[in-house]
Structure formats: structure tokens, C-alpha cells
Amino acid sequence: MEVLDATTFSTQLKIPIPTGTGGVTRQPINISMSAAGDFMFIVVKEATGQHALVTYACDISSNIYTVVSDSNIFVSTVKSNTILLANTPDGSAVFVLDAYAGKIYTINRDGSGIYQPDTKVYTINSIAKDMVASPDNGTVYILAQTNLSTSFAVIDIAKQELKEYKYPASYSTIINLQRLAISPDGTRLFITDADITGVRVVSTSSLRILQTLTWERDIRYPMGVTMLPDASSIYFACVNSNNIAQVFQINS
């Protein structure tokens, strides 16, 4: 992995990924970080299909990154599989989702600061597309789709409960949701919709669409979406038009 300067994008440091059992090389496939930047989480994969979560304690000011845990999670040899990763902002819980198997694994930080896989494994019945944790560290939202039918899975972290919600069949012909981001106050999900070339604003409490933002030209097939910490701007990446769109949000 490389650490880049956010202004010049020049390489500051290369962080080694520890080898697996027997010294085998492991490929990084997903990355996330706690809100304070004190922990970094990497999902890695061996040639055998063994997937693991490597956790680093981070001292960003000194550019020091130390492995604090390395946990095997599951085995999957599916080449086209999607592996999603999300963590609570405080870094106390990490969620790794195997989209092909429909399994969600939890890795929790114990009192000594070590991350250990939980025995609780969640199962969803649709194909997951994206996953995000709420700012209050209490909930995980998963966007899923099967046969163009959109659904959400919601995990109550404290209760270790998962519930699935499906949009009505009539919605299947008018929405094609792709990726999601959550507002800083945790009340809204911002989800790219490739069919309407824009963003759907969804309530986290009701999962209803509250607002739709669309473009008439220059934007095609939006996918990735992110938001500034103060919610003043939303950015999404568009695959077919090969560009990035920006939404300025006016807060009341």
C-alpha cells in the first residue's frame, strides 16, 4: 500500500502487507479507516481464496503504521466476487461482506485493543452492492439488488439484529441504485441511480426516497458517491461519461 500526499499525490511511504501462512503473498482488495485516523483496516486475499482482515494502528503525523491484528475470516475462490468493507467511525467494529455467499462477518475490538472475529455471522438474501456504517456507531446500512429488485439490509450493532426491507415491485422499473454515502447527522442516505443519472436522497428511518437530484447532460451512469464532512458538497463518479459531478448542498 502507498501513502500519498493529498495535495501533490506524491508517494510518502509504502506500507508492507504481512504475508500469510507459509509466507504466501496476499493481495489487498479493500480498505477503510476510522474517523480519527487511528486505525486502518485492509481486507487481503491469498491465492487459495483465504480472506483476512489486517488492522493497523496509525500515527499519521509520524507516518508510522503498526499491525495490531491479523485475522482469517472466510474462504472464497469466486473470481468475480465482491467483498465489501465498512467500519464504525470509532473503529470498534468492522464488517466484511462476502456478496456471493451473502454473509456478513463482524470483527470487534476487545478491551486490549485487539480485533477478534465475532461468532455472529449475518446472512442476507440479495446481492449486496454497497455498505456503510452510521456516524453514531449504531447501525450498518447495506444496499442490495437481485433481478433489478432493490432492497436494504439494516444491522442494529448493539442488538446484533439484521432486518431486510424490499422496495415494491413497481420501483424496479424506475430505479437502478448503485452506491451510497451517509450524511454526517445519520439521517439521510445519498445513493447514485444510474438510470435517472443522479442521486436519490433516502431517509435512514423510513428508507423512503425523499428527494431526487438529476442532470440533463454531460453525466452518464453515476456510480461511486462521497460527501464532505460538513455535508456542503456531494461528489459522484460517472462511469460512462468518465467524469465527476459535484452537488452543493444548502443546509437550512
Secondary structure as GFF3:
##gff-version 3
##sequence-region A 1 252
A	DSSP	beta_strand	2	4	.	.	.	ID=ss1
A	DSSP	beta_strand	11	14	.	.	.	ID=ss2
A	DSSP	three_ten_helix	21	23	.	.	.	ID=ss3
A	DSSP	beta_strand	27	33	.	.	.	ID=ss4
A	DSSP	beta_strand	39	45	.	.	.	ID=ss5
A	DSSP	beta_strand	50	59	.	.	.	ID=ss6
A	DSSP	three_ten_helix	60	62	.	.	.	ID=ss7
A	DSSP	beta_strand	64	75	.	.	.	ID=ss8
A	DSSP	beta_strand	83	87	.	.	.	ID=ss9
A	DSSP	beta_strand	93	98	.	.	.	ID=ss10
A	DSSP	beta_strand	103	109	.	.	.	ID=ss11
A	DSSP	beta_strand	115	123	.	.	.	ID=ss12
A	DSSP	beta_strand	127	133	.	.	.	ID=ss13
A	DSSP	beta_strand	139	146	.	.	.	ID=ss14
A	DSSP	beta_strand	149	156	.	.	.	ID=ss15
A	DSSP	beta_strand	161	166	.	.	.	ID=ss16
A	DSSP	three_ten_helix	169	173	.	.	.	ID=ss17
A	DSSP	beta_strand	177	182	.	.	.	ID=ss18
A	DSSP	beta_strand	188	193	.	.	.	ID=ss19
A	DSSP	beta_strand	198	203	.	.	.	ID=ss20
A	DSSP	beta_strand	209	214	.	.	.	ID=ss21
A	DSSP	beta_strand	222	227	.	.	.	ID=ss22
A	DSSP	beta_strand	233	238	.	.	.	ID=ss23
A	DSSP	beta_strand	243	248	.	.	.	ID=ss24
###
